[in-house]
Amino acid sequence: MKMYANNKTRVFLGGTCNESTWREELIPMLKIDYFNPVVDDWTEEDYKRELEERQNCDFCLYVITPKMTGVYSIAEVVDDSNKRPKKTVFCILEEDGDDSFTEGQQKSLDKVGEMVRSNGGTVLTLLQKVADYFNKISKST
């Protein structure tokens, strides 16, 4: 797990797993520290560390892609947008490899995005915009 130790700002990389490559695409673009919760063999200790990192990171990013199978990340982003709106960033990627959302799924996710935004969170739609957002914050700290 590589992190940039020279920067104080840190982001939690939450969201879709299931062999999605969004983290591998985003991480090289980031100029801030990050915590990647993805591990090969998920344990209770990993879950506890994830909760701790989610609480202590400066920002919590949730990227949702069509490879999503569970809904826990949606609950997390809504929870964080209520409890810590200024540190919550939500990104919906309409495509992930050959996968894409159905029209109904996309409408539902757009409504989640509206909820996050109305709570005071940030909503983005491209990984480059996510990287630009965090790198701009990095320069200002």
GITA-V98983 format. One line per field, one symbol per residue. ss: DSSP state (~ for helix, > for strand, _ for the rest). phi: phi as a letter, one per 40 degrees, with the letter a starting at -180 (. if undefined). burial: b if it has 24 or more other ideal C-beta (glycine too) atoms within 12 Angstrom, else e. Layout:
ss = ???
phi = ???
burial = ???
//
This chain:
ss = _________>>>>>>______~~~~~~_____>>>>_______~~~~~~~~~~~~~__>>>>>>_______~~~~~~~~~~~~_~~~>>>>>__>>__>>__~~~~~~~~~~~~~~~~~__>>>__~~~~~~~~~~~~~~_
phi = .cbcccbccbbccchdbfgcbdccccdcccbbcabbccbcbcbccccccdccccccccbbbbbbbcccbcbcccccccdccccbccbbbbbbccbagccaccdcccccccccdcccccchcbbbbbcccccddcccccccb
burial = eeeeeeeebbbbbbbbbeebebbeebbebbbbbbbbbbeeeeeeeeeeebeebbeebbbbbbbbbbbbeeeebbebbbbbbeebbebbbbbbbbebeeeeeeeeeeeebeebbebbeebebbbbeebeebbebbbebbeee
//
